[in-house]
């Protein structure tokens, strides 16, 4: 009970600080004015909060309880983290202030994974952390980042999924049945209106809750790190095959959802299909460079489940790439059946500008009507202490002309990107969130890899599309 009271107090205190500081941000006009029956929700992902960004504060953070972190981090004098780095406290705080300022009362907030900084253990050691304190520091950092997110929206359902960096064991090493999952499950259960949904979270980091606003719909949250081509279960090898266990759980969950006459949306971190960046930046032959995100032993049955239950599945929300993109799941005949929207990251580590998404939707059907990407347009200047200039980068309807955002319109857009240079130029600009980097990840030479990745989830199909062999 004491822990719960402390966490609630922390959330309230953080919320007050965020509200007090919000006036320091430049006013940003919300992109949508929902009509009757419409609502707004937010998608935020890949903050990769870096508690080591100010080395002078690290010893104090290691020694302090998490409820003291807010004050410690507020005492620092850093500007915003820059390109090539993950989000420090000022950048994370500014992003959450902006999101809550633009949409103070969203219907809900989705977080698509990766709360923790890259190379966490190496940075902990470089800052003098003792190995015995490492696990506790990971847990405190995860708790702080998660509480900051909830505190920005104190009266709003916030649901998250785990990313590949969210672990004590290491990158792509989430350990089923171990401490980290148990702690996160308890934390999210306390924040949730449906704490019973997290009773088995410690088994593998997946869960299902009733959708916060759409009638007769569930939100199914997957831990697709378990299916990643890079996943290793070094810290609990006796746990068997957690990827197969999640597939079995998903099949049962979808079966039960359909039997009850309900529909479902999906939230997960790593998308199915091909990594366009790695596949287009390798040094070998084109086909040899094709790099799937997920292992085929998991991806194929996963996609088969999506097709089998296509009549009850609405859409998927994804992170991981740090960019603004989408993936379309289609049948063998080419019919689009599921849209996976990829939200850009708050972390600018991959030369992207920080960004997040605002979605306009129909509250009765759950249909997506439009979305906007909000971005930080002056990251370098904000790093020097100038006021942060967050703005709406674009809206889907105004830029591409569609009146809905669904598998069919996404497929039509993917085809237009491939055939229409004007549409392609918009996509190339928005993909890294209008970055000012001199080395953007996508350009006029490699754009086809990213375009093919939107529609061709199979390695052979992608190779045929991109390599032309």
N, C-alpha and C positions, 0 to 999 in steps of 0.2 A: 504493500500500500504506500509506504514511504517513497519508493522509487517512482510510482505512478504520480504521486503528488509533485515530486521534484520535476519530472518530465513535463507535466502540465504547466508548472510554474515557468519552466524554461521556455516552453512554447509561447506562453503569454508574454513573457519579457521580451523574447526575440521579436514577436509580432509588434510590440509597442515600439521597439527600436527601429524596425523596418518602416513603420508608419511615420515615425518622427523624421526619419532620413529621406522619406519619399519626396518631400518638397524640394530637396536638393537636386533631384533629377529633372531634366527638361520635360515639359509636358508633352505627352504623346497622345494623339487622338486615336481612340479605338477604331479598328477597321470596319466593324460591323455594328449595326443597330438591329438586333433581332426583332422580327415581327411576332405576332401572336402565334404561339405554338412552336417557336424556335428558341434555341438556346446556344450558349457558347461553352466550350471547354478548352483547356490548355494542354499542350503536350510539351514537356521539357525533358531533355535527355543529356547524358554524357557531360555532366558538370566536371567530373574528375577532380573533386576538391583537393587542393594541395595544401596540407597543413605545414609543409616545410618551406613555403615560399619566403617566409621571413625567418631566417635561421635564428635570429636573436630570441624569437618567441618559442622555439621548439622545446627547450628544456622546461619552460613553464607549462606548456601544454602536456608534456609527458607526465609531469608531477601532479597536474590539477585534475579534479573531477570534471566530467564533461559539462556540468552546469556552470563552470567558471570559464569555459572557453570563449564565450561571447565577449566578455570583458577583456580577456587577454588579447584576442584578435582585434578588438576595437582600438586597443592601445598602439597597434602597429602603425607605421607611416607609409606603407607601400602604395604605389599606384596600381593600375590594373595590370594583370599578367598579359604578356605579349605573345605574338605568333611564335609557335614552337614550344609553348609552355601550357600546362593545364591551368584551370581556373583557381586563382587565389581567393582569399576571403573577400576583398573589395569587388572583384568581378562577379563572384557568386551572389553577393549581397545586392549589387546593382541590378543583375538580371532578375532576381526575385522581386525586388522593389518595382521594377518596370512591369513585370508580368502582373503583379497584384494591383498596380496602379492602373493599368489598361483595362483589366477585367477583375474588379475587386471581388466579385461574387460569381465566379464561373460555376457551372453545374458540377463539374468535377475536374480534377487534374490527373493526368497520366504521366508517369516518369518511366522512360524506356531503358533505364539501366546505366551502369557505371557511375557510381557515386564517388569512387576513390581514385586518387592520382595514379598515373602510370608509374611503374618501378617503385612501388611503395616501400618494399623492404630495403632496397639499395639506398633510398633517400633517408630512411630511418637510421640505417647504420652510418651513413655519411654525416648525419647530424648528431652522432654520439649516443644514439639510443642503445640501451642494453638489451640483448636478446630476450631476457626474461620479461621485459616490458612490452615486447613487440605485439603479441596478441591483444593485450589490453588496449594498446594504442590504435590498432586497426579497428577494434570494436568502438572505441570512443569517437574515432573519426567518422565511421559509418553512422553512429548514433547522431552526431552533431549535424552532419549533412542532411540526414533524413529529417531531423527535427527542424532544421532551417526551412526546408521545403514545406513542411506542414505548418510551421509558424507563419509563413507568408500568406497562407490561406486557412486561417484557424477554424472557419465554419464550413469548410469544403471537404468532400471526400477526396483523398489523395491516394492513388494506388501506384505502386512501383514494381519493377522487376529487377532482377540482378543482372549485372554485366560481367564480362570476363575478368575485370580488375577487382571485382567485389569479393574478396576472399582473404583469409589469413594465410592459407597455404601458398598462394602465388597466382600469377596470371593464368587464366584458363584452368584453375585447379580448385574450383569449388568442391568442398568435401562433404558428401551427404552424411547426415547423422552426426556432424561435429558441431563444435561450439558456435561458430559464426552463424550458421543457419538458425540455430536455436535462439540466439540472441536477437537476430533480425526478425525472426518470426514473432517473438514476444513483443518487440518494439512495435512492429506494424499492427499486431493484434490490438495493442493498447490504443493505437491511433485510429483504428477502424470501427465503423458501426457494426461490423460483422466479425468480431474477434474469433468466433468459432471456425471461420474459414481458414485460420492459420494454425489449427491444431496439429496438422501434419507437415507444416512448412519445413521443419527441420529435416525431413526425410530427403528433400531434393530441391526446395526453393520454388515450388509451383503451388498454385491455389486457384480457387474460383469463388467469386462473390457475385451477388446480384448487381446488375448494372445500376449505377447511381441514379439514373433518371429515365431510361427507356423502359416501358412496361414489358414484362415477360421476357426479359433479356438478361443474360449473364455476361460477366467479364471473366474470361479464362486467361490466366496469367501463367506463361510458360517460362522455364529456365532453359533457353536454347543453348546456353553455354555447354550443357551436358551433351549436346549433339555436335558441338564444334569440331572441325577437323584438327584443331589444336588442343582439345581437351585432354587432360591427364588427371587421373585420380590417385595421385601419389600419397595423399595424406590419409586416405581411408581405403586402401586397395581391397580390403575385405568386404566392401559394400556391394560387390557384384557389379552389375551393369546398370548404372543409374539412368543412362540414356534409354535403354529398353524399358525400364520401369516407368519413365515418364511417358513413353509412347503408350504403354498399357493403360496408364492413368488417363491420358488424353482420350483414348478410344472409349473408355468407360464413361468419361465425363461428357463427351459428345453424344454418346448413345443415350445417357440419362437425360441430357438437355432436350434432345429431340423427343424422347418418349413423354416428357412433361409438357410438350407443346411450346417450348421456349426457343429463343434464338441466342446467338452468342457473338461477342466481339473478342478479339485476341490482342494480348499485349505481350511482347517478348523483345529480347535485345538483338540477337543476331538473326538476320533474315535468311531465308533459303536462297539458293541460287549461287551466282558467281561473284567473286570479288573483282570488280572492274579495275580497281587501281592496281592490284598486284598482277592481274592478268595482262595489263597493258604496260607494265614497267619492268618486266623480266628481261633477262639478257639472253635467254635461249630462244628456240624456235617458238612460233606463235602458239601452236597447240600444246607444247610442253609447259607454257606459262599459265595455262588456264587453271585457275585456283578456286575451287568451291569453298563456300563458307562452312558448310556442314558435311559430315561424313555421309556417304551414300547409304550406308546401312540404316541410318536414321532418317535422312531426308526423303528417300523414296516412300517409305511407309507414312511419313508425315504428310507428304503431298497427296498420297492416296486417301488419307483420312479427310483432308480438306476437300477433295473431290467428292468423296462419299457423302459428306455432310454439307455439301455446298448450299442446300436449301435452307439451312439454319444459320450459316455463318455470314456475318455482315462485312467485317473488315479487320485488318490487323494494323497494329501500331508498333513501330520498330525504331531502333537507334543504331548504334555501333559504328556506322561509316563516318559519322560526324558531318555528313553532308545532307543537302536537301534533295530528296530523290524518292523513288517508289519502285516497287516490284509487283508484277502481276502474275498470279497463279492461273494457269489455263488448263483446259482439258487437252487430251492428245489431239483432238480435232481443232484446237486453237480457240475454243470458246473461253473468254475470260470469266473466272469464277470468284476470285478473291483479290482485293487490292490491299497491298501492304505499304502503308505510308511511312517513309523514313524521315524523321525530324532531324534538323541540324543540331549540332552540339553547342553547349555553352563554352566548353573548353576550345581554345583556338590553337591547339597543339599541331594540327595538320594544316596550318596556313589558312584556315577558314575563319570568317568573322563569327563571333558568338551570336547565336540565334535561338529562337523557340517558335512554336506554332500556336495559333489561335484558330479554332475550328467552329464554323457555323453549321448547325445541324437541326433536323426536325426531331422534336422531343417525342413525338408519337411513334414514328417509324424508325428513328435512328439514322435516317439517310443523311449523308454528308452533303451539304449544299455549297460550301465554299471554305477556303482556308486562307490564312495569311501567315507569312513568315515575318517575324519581327527581328531586327538585327541591330548590333552595335556598329555604327558606321564610322566611328573615329577612335578605334582601339588604341592606336599609337599615341594620339593626343591625350586620351584618357589615362594612359600610362604615365604621362608627364604631369598629371594632376588637373587637366582641363575637364569641364563638365562632360559627362557621358551623353552622347547623342544617340539614343535608341530611336528607331523609326520603323514603320511598316515598309519592308522591302518590296513586297508585291502581294497581290491577292490572286488566287487561282482564276477566278472568273474574269477579272479585268485584264489579266495578262493573256490567258489562253482562250477566253470566250465561252467556256462551258458553264452551264447552269446547274450542274451537279458534279460530284466527285465520286465516281464509282468505277468498278472494273472496266466497263465498256468505254467510258470517257477516258480513263487512263490509258487503255490500249490505243484508242484513237490518237491521244496525245503522243504516245510512244512512237507511233507510225509517223506522225507529223514531225517529230524531232529528227527522225531518220531521213525524211524526204524534203522538208522545208527549211532552208537555211535561216530564215527569219525566226521561226520557232526554235530552231536549234541554238541560235545565238542567245535567246532568252534563257534556255535551259543551261547553257554553258556558263552564263553569268551568274545565275541563281544557285547553281549546284554548290559552290563553295561559299555561299552567302555573300556574294559581291566582295570577295576578298581583295585587299590591296596588294597581295603578295605578288612578287615578280615571277614566282614559279607556281602558278595555280595547278591543281591536280588534273584538271581536264582542259584541253585546248583543241585547236583545229586539227591537230594531228592524231590525237588518241580518243576523240569523242565517241567514235563508233563502239569502242569497248563498253563504255558506260551505257550507251543506247541499247546495245545487244543484251546487257545484263538486266535491263528492265523487263524484258519479255522472255528471254531464253534461259531458263533456270537449269537445264541439263547441260553438262559439260560438252557433249557432242554437238548439241544444237547451238550453244554459244560459239564454239569453235567454227562451225559452219557460217555463222552470222558474221563473226569478227575476223577470223583468219581467212575466210573465203576459200577453204580447202575442202 
